[in-house]
């Protein structure tokens, strides 16, 4: 009986089934936790005002509810209180036993600010200079909206001046400076230097003019102020221009909440980071990640496929090829930080340093290519992923049936024609699988990037509208590093935690999107190049 | 086994008909240390069907593949003696293998259409030879498919993937593909072994049609098939050519006892 039981293989089915179930559980658990924590971050939840038995009043968003250790049946809640400038902390624990009553005041506002995070409170008064524009919660709220719109317009003007006009001037000045150095190094005559000096002075005049205009807008922007009464009575003034977004969560309908949610979500994806990355958007990181993955694939995929073709199709299969194959397989298992070290030593200091000495001598000692940048980071990652591509491509080539090869040769193909017309198309789905694996690995890698070009903040994208458009020497931001930075390196880790989850969610989505695209392409090819079967 | 081996004795070079297109002389073939063919002498007459028969591992496929040098792909393969096609030694160092394979085409045991459309499969041989004129390709594709008796079945779906055809159709497509480059000799390595009886009959009919224009060498395990379609039959055993004569004679009154035993099914 027991022998029959074992021989039948039922326990084996259970074993394999449970292994799969365990894997699925872990994966869904991981994705579930990230989804659960990440997806609600931008939801404008209600502000609750707690009146405590000792007369204290505290207002904020409820984050968490926990059983109090050692006290049976009692709970405490975690409140995000905002107003970091006033209280010094973001969170406070309140024992439920101490609460006398909870209120949801409809006129409570949330102010998202450029600095100090959110402020929660009630509008007392709106001032412009010495003039009082409105008093009271509702009148103030109405008065605030047009002021905010005007401030937003002024911010756009400031951005345009700073980014376009001043940026342009800065570039011209930098070019002049480099030209001057070039001339000095070449020991040019004084006349040429004087001409440069003249140009430089003209630029400075223009700079002063722009700077004055900028200051005027800034001063104008600083005039409107909002006086906010905090829950326990303290009053603080907030510059209207510093308010990024404001809403009254307790007064919002579901539609209004969804609108705020969408707005914040969009800012997260498309906006620039604020407050040392803990607020605002992550667009530069998103862009940097995608661009780096593309550059990496561009470098790794052709090289990997070509190398595998030689190894499998042309090389004489002997001891040497076996050794090369073992080496490639082992390379795929080398810790990524080792590749990072190599990238730093070889690409950044070696190749980059040489490029600087040869082509950018005038800007030394400031390095151009001799420092971490998106190109070097991508190449380092390409190095890391090339073995995966090679191994997968080799396997795909080996799986092309011998009959197909002989059929092609039997018709008078040269070896090249056989490989190009028959073998490669048949192997393409398998090759793409390898590319998918390699890309996914590269997209999730952080360690080697940290020493070859990723930085905490790089608002200048490596691709922009200024010649030569691709700035491959620039440092860049990366989602993986962003998670590490926000989660562990920011001054206010607790407050930044939700951002960690949302960023992780986004990184997962990007990897998923990259993989899905590749899988769709592969399946298309597979249908087209399906190999013969009876 | 050893008893049988002593009975094996290659008979002297047999010539059937006068105009031989392929001449094999003292051919010895080795895979590494083991010898696959022993002193094979054989002349294959033009525009006739020649069948190679014999038990598994007797060297008939090896001989077939050495006629268009597909054995070159096997790294350990080594050859002694000579194979001449129209008087030229195909193993001479200056001989163009690519050209040889165009002149001596091959149809394989397992149908192996390329992962391309039916049209592109047939046009492949011409395309790789540098022919890209649409009219030439169109004409050749139709002619070859007609010759392989496949045209009526596929003429409305030439752009479809060849993988969608049935096994028998795929094999006839492979024949058409071989014919498109207009070879002088067509080698067939058990072309029907993976097909059902009805598909087999169609291929056999095709082969009978083809011998008007082509020289065909076919390896087969099926003795009835050899008797039905071939003009000459060569019987191989343990790497040696035992007997080679006209098919009718081979199957009715073979010269050697061993041949008789094989064709009458006493061993095999």
Boltz contact constraints between the chains, C-beta under 6 A:
constraints:
  - contact:
      token1: [A, 403]
      token2: [B, 108]
      max_distance: 6.0
  - contact:
      token1: [A, 403]
      token2: [B, 110]
      max_distance: 6.0
  - contact:
      token1: [A, 403]
      token2: [B, 112]
      max_distance: 6.0
  - contact:
      token1: [A, 404]
      token2: [B, 112]
      max_distance: 6.0
  - contact:
      token1: [A, 406]
      token2: [B, 70]
      max_distance: 6.0
  - contact:
      token1: [A, 407]
      token2: [B, 112]
      max_distance: 6.0
  - contact:
      token1: [A, 410]
      token2: [B, 101]
      max_distance: 6.0
  - contact:
      token1: [A, 410]
      token2: [B, 106]
      max_distance: 6.0
  - contact:
      token1: [A, 411]
      token2: [B, 125]
      max_distance: 6.0
  - contact:
      token1: [A, 412]
      token2: [B, 98]
      max_distance: 6.0
  - contact:
      token1: [A, 412]
      token2: [B, 101]
      max_distance: 6.0
  - contact:
      token1: [A, 412]
      token2: [B, 102]
      max_distance: 6.0
  - contact:
      token1: [A, 413]
      token2: [B, 128]
      max_distance: 6.0
  - contact:
      token1: [A, 414]
      token2: [B, 98]
      max_distance: 6.0
  - contact:
      token1: [A, 417]
      token2: [B, 128]
      max_distance: 6.0
  - contact:
      token1: [A, 422]
      token2: [B, 114]
      max_distance: 6.0
  - contact:
      token1: [A, 425]
      token2: [B, 115]
      max_distance: 6.0
  - contact:
      token1: [A, 426]
      token2: [B, 115]
      max_distance: 6.0
  - contact:
      token1: [A, 529]
      token2: [B, 115]
      max_distance: 6.0
  - contact:
      token1: [A, 530]
      token2: [B, 163]
      max_distance: 6.0
  - contact:
      token1: [A, 531]
      token2: [B, 115]
      max_distance: 6.0
  - contact:
      token1: [A, 532]
      token2: [B, 113]
      max_distance: 6.0
  - contact:
      token1: [A, 532]
      token2: [B, 163]
      max_distance: 6.0
  - contact:
      token1: [A, 534]
      token2: [B, 167]
      max_distance: 6.0
